[in-house]
């Protein structure tokens, strides 16, 4: 079955959000939504999420799932806002609990924070099958970028999260807390083990060489053209490349605000006694 896929590209963060449904059916899922955030002023806004809401309502769709592939480091999730306006269950992989623990060491989260993933409505087990209406889907566990990454196999399509980029951009970094390049290689091979014609949808695109943004490719194209992990590149070669490359990369602009929000399923931290919500900036903790 080939689901209908509508993409929404956010130019500020290079993020691609998706609405997926079966042709002729109304039940749908939203994947990797964006809450707009201005790091200079600390203001959030919902311009990106409102585009999704307008599309869903215009098409007469019914939201069953609001899916996250992982706790993103480059954008804030708009999942609670979408749930408020459209309904649906916010879901992520069960290993988000490990990510919550890892980042507690960095952010020293409030005493009331629960490390059980209960901020989300549902936690997927590895390779768990679920449904979007009558459309069958599967939650694929693909760690490496983080310990909790999931990809979603829906019909003839896989929404890969941050495991793979477009073939000319390669793969995602593995140097965040809990990341691992060896694990990333195995996860990528899991995705590339699907049939050649399987459609692959990226979570991000950072276009090299001035090309236009793109987010859809196939397993065959990735196997033959991916600059980091095409057929013939061994695990050791990939790990050496990924490790060296990651040492040259600065931290994402929004990693500190994004992680604090995204491990809470997109909810902002609780307000202080003055009624204002704050995001922490840990000093001299993450690599420079």
N, C-alpha and C positions, 0 to 999 in steps of 0.2 A: 504494500500500500504506500502511496506517495502522498504525504500530508501537504497541505497548503501552508506555505511559510511566508510570513510578512516580516521583513527586517526593518529596524530603526537604528540608524547610525548616528552616534553622538560624536561630533567633531572635536569637542573639548577633551574627551578622555579616550577617543578611539574605540569606544565600546559599541558592540552590536547587540541590541535586544531583539527578541523575537516573539511573535504571536504565531502559534501552530494549531491547526485544526484539520479535521478530515473534510474533504470537499463535500459540500452539501449538508454538513452537520454544524451544529452550533456550539458544541463543547470545545473549549480551547485551553491551552496552557500559555503562560508568559514565561520567558526565560531571560534572566540577567537584566533586570530593569535598572534605570539610572535615576538617582535623585541629584539634581544639579546642586553644586556646592561651590561657593566663591571663597577660596582660601585667604584672600586678602581681607574680606569683611566678616567671614564666618557665617554668611547668609546661605540658607538653603532655598531652593525654589523647585517647582514641579513642571517646568516647561516640557522636559523630555517625557516624563510620565504622562502628562496630559495628552500628548500625541497618541500614546498607546490607548488611553481611555477613550479618546475620540474615535479611534479606529474600531475598537471592540464594540462600542455602542453603535456606530454607524453600520457595522456588519451584522448587528443583532446576535453577537456571540455571547456565550456564557462561560465565565472563567472557572475552571475546576482547580487548576494548579498555578501557583506562582513559584517557579523553580529557580534555584540558585545553583550554579555549577560549583562554586566555592566561596569562601570569604574573600572577596576581591580587595586588592590593595590599591587599585587605581581609580575606583569610583565608589560612591555610596549607593546602596540599594534603595529603591523606592518601593519595596515590597509592601510595607504596611500601608502606605498611601494608596497603592493599587487595590489592596484587599479592602480598604475602607470604602472605595468607590465601586469596586467590581465584584467583591467576594473572592472566593477561592482559598485554597490552603497554601501556606508558605512552606516550602520543603527544601531540604538540602541533605547531603550524605551524613550518615550517623557519626562519622569521624570528625565532624565539626567540634565535638567535645574535646578532642585532642588539641585542636587549634585554639579553642578557648583557654585551655590550660597553658599552652605555650605563651600566649599573649598576656596572660595574667602576670607572668614573670616580668613583662615589659611595662604594662600599664597599671599594675597593682589595683585591680578592679575592686569596686566597692564590695563590702562584706555581704551584701544581699544578692550579689550576682550568683546565678546558678550555673554550674559547669556540666549540665546534663542535656544541653540542647533544647531545653523546654521553651526557649524564646521562639522557636520554630513550631509550626503546627504539626509537622511530620518529618521524620528522619528515615531516609532510605537505607536499607541494607545493601551490601554488595550484590549487584546483578539482579536486584529486585524488579519484578515485573509489576507494572501498574497500568492504568488506562486513562485516556483522555476521551470521554465518551466511549465509543466502541473502538477507538484507535489504541492499539497496544503499544506500550512503551516499556523501556528497560533502563534502569539506573546503573550505568557502568562505573565501577570504581577505578579511577585513573590517577592515583597519587603521584607526586613527584614535584610539581610546582608548589603544592602544599600537601600536607598529609591527608586532606579531606576532599580532594577534587573528584567531581563526578562529571561524566558525560551522559547525555540522554539519547538513547537510540529509539527513534520514533519512526516507524514505517521504514522507508528506504533512506532515512536521514539520521545523522548523528550530530548533535550539538556538542562540540568537543571542549568547550570551556577554554582554559588557558594551556592545554597540553600542546596543541599544534597551532601555528599561525599559517597564513597563506604560504605556498611553497617557496616564494622568493623572500620570505621573512623568517622561515625556519620554525623555531620552537620557543616556548616560554622559558624564562629564567627559573633556576632551581635553588637560589641562594637565600630565599626568605626563611625565617625560622621554621624548621620542620621539613624543608624541601630537600630533595635528593635527586641527583642527576641519574644515578643507576636506576632508581625507581621510575623516573620519568621515561627512560628508554623503554622499559618493559611496558609501561602504560601506553606509550605511542605505538608499540608493536601490537598491542591488543586492538587498538583502533584500526591500524593498518592491516589487520588480519581479516577484516570484513571484505565482502566482494568488491571488485574493482569499481563498479558503478555506484556504490554507496555514496550518497551526497554528504559532504562534511561542511558544517557551518561553524565559522570561527566566532569566538567571543570578542576578539579585538582585531583591529588592523592598524598597523603603523606603517603606511605605505613607503617602501624604499624607492629611491630614484624618481620621486615626483609622480609616481603613477596614481591613478584615482583609487579611492578606497574600494576594497573588495572583500567578500567574506564567504563566498561559496566555492568549493572545489570538490574533488572526488578522491576516493582512496587511491585510484590509479594515478592521478596527478601527483598526489603526495609521495607515493612510492617511487615515482620516476624523477620528480623534480625538486623535492624539498631539499633545500641547501644544507640542512643539518642532519636529516635522518632518513634520506632516501635509501632504497634497497642497495645493499653493498657496504653501507657504513656500519661498522661493528659497534658493540656497546662500549668498548674501551675508547674507540675513536670519538664517539659521541660525548662520553663523559669528559674526556680531555678537552674537547672543544668547548663544551658547555661551561666547564669550570673556569677555563681561561676567559671566556667571554663575559661570564657573570662578574668577574673581578673588575671589569672595565665599566660596569653599569652603575649609575647613581640610583638612589632610591626613587621610586615613583613619587610624584609631587604630592599625591593625596594619601599615601600609605598610612600616615598616623591618624588622620580623621576617619579614613575609610574602614580600617580594621576595627576600630572601636565601635563603629556603628554596625558593621556587617556581621560581627560575631553575635550581635543582638538581633539578628534577622531584620536589620534595617531600622530598628528603633534607636532613637537618640538616648544617651545616658540619662539617668534620672536627674531631675532638677535639684540644685542646691537649696539651702534654706531661704535664699533670696528669690527663688522662683526661676532662676536662670540655669540653663543646661550648659555644661562645659565639656570640652574635649581636652584630654591631657596631651602634652608634648614632652615626652621623656627626653632628657638631655644626655648626649654622649652615650647612647645605648645602641642604636642601629648603626651599621657601617656608614661611613661618610660618603 
